[in-house]
Amino acid sequence: MHFDDIANKLKSRRELLGISQEELSEISGVGLRTIKKIETGKGNPTIITMRKLLFILGLEMKIEIRNNEDDYAKM
């Protein structure tokens, strides 16, 4: 999934819940400027920041770590 997709999901969920960016900032402890950057796909949030936002929005993030050896063999 591309970060723009993640940004759109966060924004859509926030809007669905009727929470403003300002309210999300207050509730989550994440700066308003950071939230705005994330939602426009221009941010580079830490995993901790993402976890805070996802928790408040009732979303879950799964991270997959895999071996890329097969990808290199195809080159």
PDB file with one MODEL, atoms N, CA, C and O in Angstrom:
MODEL        1
ATOM      1  N   MET A   1       0.842  -1.170   0.000  1.00  0.00           N
ATOM      2  CA  MET A   1       0.000   0.000   0.000  1.00  0.00           C
ATOM      3  C   MET A   1       0.893   1.241   0.000  1.00  0.00           C
ATOM      4  O   MET A   1       1.866   1.308   0.752  1.00  0.00           O
ATOM      5  N   HIS A   2       0.579   2.178  -0.805  1.00  0.00           N
ATOM      6  CA  HIS A   2       1.318   3.425  -0.932  1.00  0.00           C
ATOM      7  C   HIS A   2       0.899   4.379   0.184  1.00  0.00           C
ATOM      8  O   HIS A   2      -0.233   4.309   0.662  1.00  0.00           O
ATOM      9  N   PHE A   3       1.803   5.275   0.606  1.00  0.00           N
ATOM     10  CA  PHE A   3       1.486   6.187   1.708  1.00  0.00           C
ATOM     11  C   PHE A   3       0.286   7.077   1.399  1.00  0.00           C
ATOM     12  O   PHE A   3      -0.462   7.422   2.314  1.00  0.00           O
ATOM     13  N   ASP A   4       0.081   7.457   0.149  1.00  0.00           N
ATOM     14  CA  ASP A   4      -1.098   8.269  -0.200  1.00  0.00           C
ATOM     15  C   ASP A   4      -2.383   7.531   0.138  1.00  0.00           C
ATOM     16  O   ASP A   4      -3.360   8.146   0.565  1.00  0.00           O
ATOM     17  N   ASP A   5      -2.388   6.220  -0.050  1.00  0.00           N
ATOM     18  CA  ASP A   5      -3.561   5.414   0.293  1.00  0.00           C
ATOM     19  C   ASP A   5      -3.800   5.435   1.803  1.00  0.00           C
ATOM     20  O   ASP A   5      -4.939   5.535   2.259  1.00  0.00           O
ATOM     21  N   ILE A   6      -2.727   5.340   2.560  1.00  0.00           N
ATOM     22  CA  ILE A   6      -2.834   5.380   4.019  1.00  0.00           C
ATOM     23  C   ILE A   6      -3.355   6.745   4.459  1.00  0.00           C
ATOM     24  O   ILE A   6      -4.231   6.836   5.320  1.00  0.00           O
ATOM     25  N   ALA A   7      -2.814   7.798   3.868  1.00  0.00           N
ATOM     26  CA  ALA A   7      -3.248   9.157   4.197  1.00  0.00           C
ATOM     27  C   ALA A   7      -4.731   9.334   3.916  1.00  0.00           C
ATOM     28  O   ALA A   7      -5.453   9.920   4.723  1.00  0.00           O
ATOM     29  N   ASN A   8      -5.187   8.833   2.780  1.00  0.00           N
ATOM     30  CA  ASN A   8      -6.611   8.936   2.429  1.00  0.00           C
ATOM     31  C   ASN A   8      -7.491   8.155   3.390  1.00  0.00           C
ATOM     32  O   ASN A   8      -8.577   8.612   3.747  1.00  0.00           O
ATOM     33  N   LYS A   9      -7.034   6.978   3.815  1.00  0.00           N
ATOM     34  CA  LYS A   9      -7.806   6.176   4.763  1.00  0.00           C
ATOM     35  C   LYS A   9      -7.931   6.880   6.110  1.00  0.00           C
ATOM     36  O   LYS A   9      -9.004   6.892   6.713  1.00  0.00           O
ATOM     37  N   LEU A  10      -6.833   7.465   6.576  1.00  0.00           N
ATOM     38  CA  LEU A  10      -6.879   8.192   7.843  1.00  0.00           C
ATOM     39  C   LEU A  10      -7.851   9.369   7.769  1.00  0.00           C
ATOM     40  O   LEU A  10      -8.672   9.561   8.666  1.00  0.00           O
ATOM     41  N   LYS A  11      -7.756  10.139   6.713  1.00  0.00           N
ATOM     42  CA  LYS A  11      -8.628  11.302   6.555  1.00  0.00           C
ATOM     43  C   LYS A  11     -10.090  10.874   6.438  1.00  0.00           C
ATOM     44  O   LYS A  11     -10.964  11.465   7.073  1.00  0.00           O
ATOM     45  N   SER A  12     -10.354   9.863   5.638  1.00  0.00           N
ATOM     46  CA  SER A  12     -11.733   9.380   5.458  1.00  0.00           C
ATOM     47  C   SER A  12     -12.326   8.895   6.769  1.00  0.00           C
ATOM     48  O   SER A  12     -13.479   9.192   7.084  1.00  0.00           O
ATOM     49  N   ARG A  13     -11.539   8.149   7.530  1.00  0.00           N
ATOM     50  CA  ARG A  13     -12.019   7.627   8.807  1.00  0.00           C
ATOM     51  C   ARG A  13     -12.283   8.769   9.790  1.00  0.00           C
ATOM     52  O   ARG A  13     -13.297   8.768  10.489  1.00  0.00           O
ATOM     53  N   ARG A  14     -11.376   9.737   9.843  1.00  0.00           N
ATOM     54  CA  ARG A  14     -11.557  10.896  10.722  1.00  0.00           C
ATOM     55  C   ARG A  14     -12.840  11.634  10.379  1.00  0.00           C
ATOM     56  O   ARG A  14     -13.619  11.993  11.262  1.00  0.00           O
ATOM     57  N   GLU A  15     -13.051  11.855   9.090  1.00  0.00           N
ATOM     58  CA  GLU A  15     -14.260  12.554   8.646  1.00  0.00           C
ATOM     59  C   GLU A  15     -15.513  11.730   8.928  1.00  0.00           C
ATOM     60  O   GLU A  15     -16.537  12.283   9.329  1.00  0.00           O
ATOM     61  N   LEU A  16     -15.445  10.424   8.726  1.00  0.00           N
ATOM     62  CA  LEU A  16     -16.579   9.544   9.006  1.00  0.00           C
ATOM     63  C   LEU A  16     -16.983   9.626  10.478  1.00  0.00           C
ATOM     64  O   LEU A  16     -18.169   9.588  10.806  1.00  0.00           O
ATOM     65  N   LEU A  17     -16.004   9.738  11.350  1.00  0.00           N
ATOM     66  CA  LEU A  17     -16.265   9.826  12.785  1.00  0.00           C
ATOM     67  C   LEU A  17     -16.667  11.235  13.220  1.00  0.00           C
ATOM     68  O   LEU A  17     -17.047  11.454  14.370  1.00  0.00           O
ATOM     69  N   GLY A  18     -16.581  12.184  12.293  1.00  0.00           N
ATOM     70  CA  GLY A  18     -16.956  13.560  12.605  1.00  0.00           C
ATOM     71  C   GLY A  18     -15.967  14.263  13.516  1.00  0.00           C
ATOM     72  O   GLY A  18     -16.348  15.115  14.318  1.00  0.00           O
ATOM     73  N   ILE A  19     -14.703  13.906  13.391  1.00  0.00           N
ATOM     74  CA  ILE A  19     -13.655  14.502  14.213  1.00  0.00           C
ATOM     75  C   ILE A  19     -12.862  15.476  13.347  1.00  0.00           C
ATOM     76  O   ILE A  19     -12.429  15.126  12.249  1.00  0.00           O
ATOM     77  N   SER A  20     -12.677  16.687  13.839  1.00  0.00           N
ATOM     78  CA  SER A  20     -11.865  17.663  13.099  1.00  0.00           C
ATOM     79  C   SER A  20     -10.391  17.346  13.305  1.00  0.00           C
ATOM     80  O   SER A  20     -10.023  16.593  14.207  1.00  0.00           O
ATOM     81  N   GLN A  21      -9.569  17.922  12.470  1.00  0.00           N
ATOM     82  CA  GLN A  21      -8.126  17.741  12.633  1.00  0.00           C
ATOM     83  C   GLN A  21      -7.676  18.281  13.991  1.00  0.00           C
ATOM     84  O   GLN A  21      -6.810  17.698  14.644  1.00  0.00           O
ATOM     85  N   GLU A  22      -8.268  19.393  14.406  1.00  0.00           N
ATOM     86  CA  GLU A  22      -7.928  19.991  15.692  1.00  0.00           C
ATOM     87  C   GLU A  22      -8.286  19.055  16.839  1.00  0.00           C
ATOM     88  O   GLU A  22      -7.503  18.887  17.775  1.00  0.00           O
ATOM     89  N   GLU A  23      -9.464  18.447  16.769  1.00  0.00           N
ATOM     90  CA  GLU A  23      -9.887  17.509  17.812  1.00  0.00           C
ATOM     91  C   GLU A  23      -8.984  16.280  17.847  1.00  0.00           C
ATOM     92  O   GLU A  23      -8.604  15.814  18.921  1.00  0.00           O
ATOM     93  N   LEU A  24      -8.643  15.762  16.677  1.00  0.00           N
ATOM     94  CA  LEU A  24      -7.762  14.605  16.608  1.00  0.00           C
ATOM     95  C   LEU A  24      -6.404  14.940  17.213  1.00  0.00           C
ATOM     96  O   LEU A  24      -5.805  14.108  17.895  1.00  0.00           O
ATOM     97  N   SER A  25      -5.926  16.132  16.972  1.00  0.00           N
ATOM     98  CA  SER A  25      -4.658  16.566  17.539  1.00  0.00           C
ATOM     99  C   SER A  25      -4.722  16.586  19.060  1.00  0.00           C
ATOM    100  O   SER A  25      -3.818  16.089  19.732  1.00  0.00           O
ATOM    101  N   GLU A  26      -5.793  17.163  19.600  1.00  0.00           N
ATOM    102  CA  GLU A  26      -5.952  17.244  21.055  1.00  0.00           C
ATOM    103  C   GLU A  26      -6.064  15.861  21.692  1.00  0.00           C
ATOM    104  O   GLU A  26      -5.416  15.577  22.699  1.00  0.00           O
ATOM    105  N   ILE A  27      -6.879  15.020  21.102  1.00  0.00           N
ATOM    106  CA  ILE A  27      -7.127  13.684  21.659  1.00  0.00           C
ATOM    107  C   ILE A  27      -5.889  12.801  21.586  1.00  0.00           C
ATOM    108  O   ILE A  27      -5.586  12.070  22.529  1.00  0.00           O
ATOM    109  N   SER A  28      -5.178  12.869  20.469  1.00  0.00           N
ATOM    110  CA  SER A  28      -4.053  11.960  20.234  1.00  0.00           C
ATOM    111  C   SER A  28      -2.716  12.469  20.773  1.00  0.00           C
ATOM    112  O   SER A  28      -1.796  11.686  21.012  1.00  0.00           O
ATOM    113  N   GLY A  29      -2.616  13.783  20.962  1.00  0.00           N
ATOM    114  CA  GLY A  29      -1.339  14.353  21.373  1.00  0.00           C
ATOM    115  C   GLY A  29      -0.382  14.555  20.203  1.00  0.00           C
ATOM    116  O   GLY A  29       0.792  14.871  20.401  1.00  0.00           O
ATOM    117  N   VAL A  30      -0.883  14.373  18.994  1.00  0.00           N
ATOM    118  CA  VAL A  30      -0.089  14.578  17.781  1.00  0.00           C
ATOM    119  C   VAL A  30      -0.348  16.005  17.303  1.00  0.00           C
ATOM    120  O   VAL A  30      -1.495  16.449  17.270  1.00  0.00           O
ATOM    121  N   GLY A  31       0.695  16.711  16.940  1.00  0.00           N
ATOM    122  CA  GLY A  31       0.550  18.101  16.513  1.00  0.00           C
ATOM    123  C   GLY A  31      -0.362  18.272  15.310  1.00  0.00           C
ATOM    124  O   GLY A  31      -0.395  17.433  14.410  1.00  0.00           O
ATOM    125  N   LEU A  32      -1.097  19.369  15.313  1.00  0.00           N
ATOM    126  CA  LEU A  32      -2.019  19.666  14.208  1.00  0.00           C
ATOM    127  C   LEU A  32      -1.277  19.731  12.882  1.00  0.00           C
ATOM    128  O   LEU A  32      -1.747  19.203  11.875  1.00  0.00           O
ATOM    129  N   ARG A  33      -0.137  20.368  12.883  1.00  0.00           N
ATOM    130  CA  ARG A  33       0.654  20.482  11.653  1.00  0.00           C
ATOM    131  C   ARG A  33       1.051  19.101  11.119  1.00  0.00           C
ATOM    132  O   ARG A  33       1.031  18.861   9.912  1.00  0.00           O
ATOM    133  N   THR A  34       1.409  18.204  12.032  1.00  0.00           N
ATOM    134  CA  THR A  34       1.774  16.840  11.648  1.00  0.00           C
ATOM    135  C   THR A  34       0.589  16.127  11.021  1.00  0.00           C
ATOM    136  O   THR A  34       0.739  15.460   9.997  1.00  0.00           O
ATOM    137  N   ILE A  35      -0.579  16.259  11.618  1.00  0.00           N
ATOM    138  CA  ILE A  35      -1.782  15.625  11.082  1.00  0.00           C
ATOM    139  C   ILE A  35      -2.083  16.154   9.685  1.00  0.00           C
ATOM    140  O   ILE A  35      -2.391  15.382   8.777  1.00  0.00           O
ATOM    141  N   LYS A  36      -1.996  17.462   9.514  1.00  0.00           N
ATOM    142  CA  LYS A  36      -2.252  18.055   8.193  1.00  0.00           C
ATOM    143  C   LYS A  36      -1.278  17.517   7.144  1.00  0.00           C
ATOM    144  O   LYS A  36      -1.670  17.220   6.015  1.00  0.00           O
ATOM    145  N   LYS A  37      -0.009  17.395   7.524  1.00  0.00           N
ATOM    146  CA  LYS A  37       0.991  16.872   6.588  1.00  0.00           C
ATOM    147  C   LYS A  37       0.701  15.412   6.238  1.00  0.00           C
ATOM    148  O   LYS A  37       0.793  15.010   5.078  1.00  0.00           O
ATOM    149  N   ILE A  38       0.356  14.638   7.240  1.00  0.00           N
ATOM    150  CA  ILE A  38       0.062  13.224   6.998  1.00  0.00           C
ATOM    151  C   ILE A  38      -1.119  13.083   6.053  1.00  0.00           C
ATOM    152  O   ILE A  38      -1.060  12.311   5.095  1.00  0.00           O
ATOM    153  N   GLU A  39      -2.187  13.820   6.312  1.00  0.00           N
ATOM    154  CA  GLU A  39      -3.397  13.706   5.495  1.00  0.00           C
ATOM    155  C   GLU A  39      -3.210  14.184   4.065  1.00  0.00           C
ATOM    156  O   GLU A  39      -3.967  13.788   3.179  1.00  0.00           O
ATOM    157  N   THR A  40      -2.227  15.016   3.829  1.00  0.00           N
ATOM    158  CA  THR A  40      -1.969  15.468   2.459  1.00  0.00           C
ATOM    159  C   THR A  40      -0.877  14.632   1.790  1.00  0.00           C
ATOM    160  O   THR A  40      -0.486  14.902   0.654  1.00  0.00           O
ATOM    161  N   GLY A  41      -0.391  13.614   2.504  1.00  0.00           N
ATOM    162  CA  GLY A  41       0.623  12.726   1.942  1.00  0.00           C
ATOM    163  C   GLY A  41       2.015  13.323   1.944  1.00  0.00           C
ATOM    164  O   GLY A  41       2.916  12.802   1.288  1.00  0.00           O
ATOM    165  N   LYS A  42       2.199  14.415   2.676  1.00  0.00           N
ATOM    166  CA  LYS A  42       3.497  15.085   2.699  1.00  0.00           C
ATOM    167  C   LYS A  42       4.276  14.809   3.982  1.00  0.00           C
ATOM    168  O   LYS A  42       5.426  15.227   4.121  1.00  0.00           O
ATOM    169  N   GLY A  43       3.652  14.114   4.905  1.00  0.00           N
ATOM    170  CA  GLY A  43       4.306  13.844   6.178  1.00  0.00           C
ATOM    171  C   GLY A  43       5.184  12.612   6.122  1.00  0.00           C
ATOM    172  O   GLY A  43       5.135  11.825   5.176  1.00  0.00           O
ATOM    173  N   ASN A  44       5.981  12.468   7.150  1.00  0.00           N
ATOM    174  CA  ASN A  44       6.833  11.295   7.293  1.00  0.00           C
ATOM    175  C   ASN A  44       6.737  10.861   8.763  1.00  0.00           C
ATOM    176  O   ASN A  44       7.703  10.969   9.518  1.00  0.00           O
ATOM    177  N   PRO A  45       5.553  10.369   9.151  1.00  0.00           N
ATOM    178  CA  PRO A  45       5.323  10.090  10.573  1.00  0.00           C
ATOM    179  C   PRO A  45       6.101   8.876  11.069  1.00  0.00           C
ATOM    180  O   PRO A  45       6.401   7.951  10.314  1.00  0.00           O
ATOM    181  N   THR A  46       6.416   8.908  12.354  1.00  0.00           N
ATOM    182  CA  THR A  46       7.029   7.752  12.979  1.00  0.00           C
ATOM    183  C   THR A  46       5.947   6.693  13.210  1.00  0.00           C
ATOM    184  O   THR A  46       4.752   6.974  13.119  1.00  0.00           O
ATOM    185  N   ILE A  47       6.382   5.499  13.503  1.00  0.00           N
ATOM    186  CA  ILE A  47       5.423   4.430  13.803  1.00  0.00           C
ATOM    187  C   ILE A  47       4.629   4.782  15.056  1.00  0.00           C
ATOM    188  O   ILE A  47       3.437   4.489  15.143  1.00  0.00           O
ATOM    189  N   ILE A  48       5.280   5.403  16.014  1.00  0.00           N
ATOM    190  CA  ILE A  48       4.591   5.791  17.253  1.00  0.00           C
ATOM    191  C   ILE A  48       3.481   6.795  16.955  1.00  0.00           C
ATOM    192  O   ILE A  48       2.376   6.671  17.484  1.00  0.00           O
ATOM    193  N   THR A  49       3.766   7.781  16.117  1.00  0.00           N
ATOM    194  CA  THR A  49       2.742   8.764  15.733  1.00  0.00           C
ATOM    195  C   THR A  49       1.578   8.078  15.035  1.00  0.00           C
ATOM    196  O   THR A  49       0.417   8.356  15.335  1.00  0.00           O
ATOM    197  N   MET A  50       1.886   7.185  14.107  1.00  0.00           N
ATOM    198  CA  MET A  50       0.830   6.468  13.395  1.00  0.00           C
ATOM    199  C   MET A  50      -0.015   5.636  14.361  1.00  0.00           C
ATOM    200  O   MET A  50      -1.239   5.603  14.240  1.00  0.00           O
ATOM    201  N   ARG A  51       0.625   4.968  15.311  1.00  0.00           N
ATOM    202  CA  ARG A  51      -0.111   4.156  16.284  1.00  0.00           C
ATOM    203  C   ARG A  51      -1.077   5.006  17.090  1.00  0.00           C
ATOM    204  O   ARG A  51      -2.205   4.584  17.344  1.00  0.00           O
ATOM    205  N   LYS A  52      -0.650   6.207  17.500  1.00  0.00           N
ATOM    206  CA  LYS A  52      -1.522   7.108  18.255  1.00  0.00           C
ATOM    207  C   LYS A  52      -2.767   7.453  17.442  1.00  0.00           C
ATOM    208  O   LYS A  52      -3.890   7.370  17.939  1.00  0.00           O
ATOM    209  N   LEU A  53      -2.551   7.841  16.183  1.00  0.00           N
ATOM    210  CA  LEU A  53      -3.676   8.237  15.331  1.00  0.00           C
ATOM    211  C   LEU A  53      -4.586   7.053  15.032  1.00  0.00           C
ATOM    212  O   LEU A  53      -5.809   7.171  15.110  1.00  0.00           O
ATOM    213  N   LEU A  54      -3.999   5.926  14.696  1.00  0.00           N
ATOM    214  CA  LEU A  54      -4.787   4.738  14.372  1.00  0.00           C
ATOM    215  C   LEU A  54      -5.618   4.285  15.554  1.00  0.00           C
ATOM    216  O   LEU A  54      -6.767   3.878  15.382  1.00  0.00           O
ATOM    217  N   PHE A  55      -5.053   4.348  16.760  1.00  0.00           N
ATOM    218  CA  PHE A  55      -5.781   3.944  17.960  1.00  0.00           C
ATOM    219  C   PHE A  55      -7.020   4.811  18.152  1.00  0.00           C
ATOM    220  O   PHE A  55      -8.113   4.294  18.381  1.00  0.00           O
ATOM    221  N   ILE A  56      -6.853   6.120  18.059  1.00  0.00           N
ATOM    222  CA  ILE A  56      -7.976   7.049  18.231  1.00  0.00           C
ATOM    223  C   ILE A  56      -9.035   6.826  17.166  1.00  0.00           C
ATOM    224  O   ILE A  56     -10.230   6.916  17.448  1.00  0.00           O
ATOM    225  N   LEU A  57      -8.604   6.536  15.945  1.00  0.00           N
ATOM    226  CA  LEU A  57      -9.537   6.362  14.833  1.00  0.00           C
ATOM    227  C   LEU A  57     -10.102   4.944  14.726  1.00  0.00           C
ATOM    228  O   LEU A  57     -10.932   4.672  13.858  1.00  0.00           O
ATOM    229  N   GLY A  58      -9.662   4.054  15.593  1.00  0.00           N
ATOM    230  CA  GLY A  58     -10.176   2.681  15.583  1.00  0.00           C
ATOM    231  C   GLY A  58      -9.686   1.884  14.390  1.00  0.00           C
ATOM    232  O   GLY A  58     -10.393   1.015  13.880  1.00  0.00           O
ATOM    233  N   LEU A  59      -8.482   2.181  13.948  1.00  0.00           N
ATOM    234  CA  LEU A  59      -7.892   1.476  12.813  1.00  0.00           C
ATOM    235  C   LEU A  59      -6.703   0.651  13.285  1.00  0.00           C
ATOM    236  O   LEU A  59      -6.201   0.836  14.394  1.00  0.00           O
ATOM    237  N   GLU A  60      -6.264  -0.253  12.435  1.00  0.00           N
ATOM    238  CA  GLU A  60      -5.142  -1.125  12.755  1.00  0.00           C
ATOM    239  C   GLU A  60      -4.140  -1.105  11.614  1.00  0.00           C
ATOM    240  O   GLU A  60      -4.516  -1.017  10.445  1.00  0.00           O
ATOM    241  N   MET A  61      -2.861  -1.189  11.964  1.00  0.00           N
ATOM    242  CA  MET A  61      -1.816  -1.233  10.953  1.00  0.00           C
ATOM    243  C   MET A  61      -1.041  -2.522  11.138  1.00  0.00           C
ATOM    244  O   MET A  61      -0.658  -2.878  12.252  1.00  0.00           O
ATOM    245  N   LYS A  62      -0.816  -3.211  10.045  1.00  0.00           N
ATOM    246  CA  LYS A  62      -0.002  -4.408  10.071  1.00  0.00           C
ATOM    247  C   LYS A  62       1.231  -4.159   9.224  1.00  0.00           C
ATOM    248  O   LYS A  62       1.140  -3.624   8.119  1.00  0.00           O
ATOM    249  N   ILE A  63       2.380  -4.549   9.745  1.00  0.00           N
ATOM    250  CA  ILE A  63       3.635  -4.372   9.029  1.00  0.00           C
ATOM    251  C   ILE A  63       4.180  -5.744   8.683  1.00  0.00           C
ATOM    252  O   ILE A  63       4.285  -6.622   9.538  1.00  0.00           O
ATOM    253  N   GLU A  64       4.520  -5.911   7.433  1.00  0.00           N
ATOM    254  CA  GLU A  64       5.079  -7.177   6.974  1.00  0.00           C
ATOM    255  C   GLU A  64       6.547  -6.974   6.634  1.00  0.00           C
ATOM    256  O   GLU A  64       6.910  -6.090   5.858  1.00  0.00           O
ATOM    257  N   ILE A  65       7.373  -7.809   7.230  1.00  0.00           N
ATOM    258  CA  ILE A  65       8.796  -7.788   6.916  1.00  0.00           C
ATOM    259  C   ILE A  65       9.096  -9.091   6.201  1.00  0.00           C
ATOM    260  O   ILE A  65       8.833 -10.176   6.719  1.00  0.00           O
ATOM    261  N   ARG A  66       9.647  -8.971   5.009  1.00  0.00           N
ATOM    262  CA  ARG A  66       9.899 -10.188   4.240  1.00  0.00           C
ATOM    263  C   ARG A  66      11.276 -10.139   3.613  1.00  0.00           C
ATOM    264  O   ARG A  66      11.906  -9.086   3.517  1.00  0.00           O
ATOM    265  N   ASN A  67      11.707 -11.268   3.204  1.00  0.00           N
ATOM    266  CA  ASN A  67      12.999 -11.425   2.570  1.00  0.00           C
ATOM    267  C   ASN A  67      12.862 -11.049   1.095  1.00  0.00           C
ATOM    268  O   ASN A  67      11.993 -11.580   0.403  1.00  0.00           O
ATOM    269  N   ASN A  68      13.685 -10.165   0.620  1.00  0.00           N
ATOM    270  CA  ASN A  68      13.603  -9.699  -0.765  1.00  0.00           C
ATOM    271  C   ASN A  68      14.492 -10.480  -1.723  1.00  0.00           C
ATOM    272  O   ASN A  68      14.650 -10.079  -2.876  1.00  0.00           O
ATOM    273  N   GLU A  69      15.075 -11.581  -1.272  1.00  0.00           N
ATOM    274  CA  GLU A  69      15.971 -12.346  -2.140  1.00  0.00           C
ATOM    275  C   GLU A  69      15.278 -12.786  -3.422  1.00  0.00           C
ATOM    276  O   GLU A  69      15.886 -12.784  -4.492  1.00  0.00           O
ATOM    277  N   ASP A  70      14.020 -13.157  -3.316  1.00  0.00           N
ATOM    278  CA  ASP A  70      13.290 -13.576  -4.520  1.00  0.00           C
ATOM    279  C   ASP A  70      13.139 -12.428  -5.510  1.00  0.00           C
ATOM    280  O   ASP A  70      13.195 -12.634  -6.722  1.00  0.00           O
ATOM    281  N   ASP A  71      12.945 -11.214  -4.987  1.00  0.00           N
ATOM    282  CA  ASP A  71      12.829 -10.036  -5.857  1.00  0.00           C
ATOM    283  C   ASP A  71      14.124  -9.766  -6.601  1.00  0.00           C
ATOM    284  O   ASP A  71      14.105  -9.388  -7.773  1.00  0.00           O
ATOM    285  N   TYR A  72      15.246  -9.960  -5.927  1.00  0.00           N
ATOM    286  CA  TYR A  72      16.543  -9.730  -6.563  1.00  0.00           C
ATOM    287  C   TYR A  72      16.825 -10.785  -7.625  1.00  0.00           C
ATOM    288  O   TYR A  72      17.466 -10.501  -8.637  1.00  0.00           O
ATOM    289  N   ALA A  73      16.347 -11.995  -7.394  1.00  0.00           N
ATOM    290  CA  ALA A  73      16.594 -13.075  -8.362  1.00  0.00           C
ATOM    291  C   ALA A  73      15.868 -12.794  -9.671  1.00  0.00           C
ATOM    292  O   ALA A  73      16.307 -13.267 -10.720  1.00  0.00           O
ATOM    293  N   LYS A  74      14.777 -12.041  -9.646  1.00  0.00           N
ATOM    294  CA  LYS A  74      13.994 -11.755 -10.849  1.00  0.00           C
ATOM    295  C   LYS A  74      14.632 -10.659 -11.698  1.00  0.00           C
ATOM    296  O   LYS A  74      14.246 -10.473 -12.852  1.00  0.00           O
ATOM    297  N   MET A  75      15.586  -9.943 -11.154  1.00  0.00           N
ATOM    298  CA  MET A  75      16.193  -8.809 -11.881  1.00  0.00           C
ATOM    299  C   MET A  75      17.150  -9.278 -12.938  1.00  0.00           C
ATOM    300  O   MET A  75      17.746  -8.460 -13.639  1.00  0.00           O
TER     301      MET A  75
ENDMDL
END
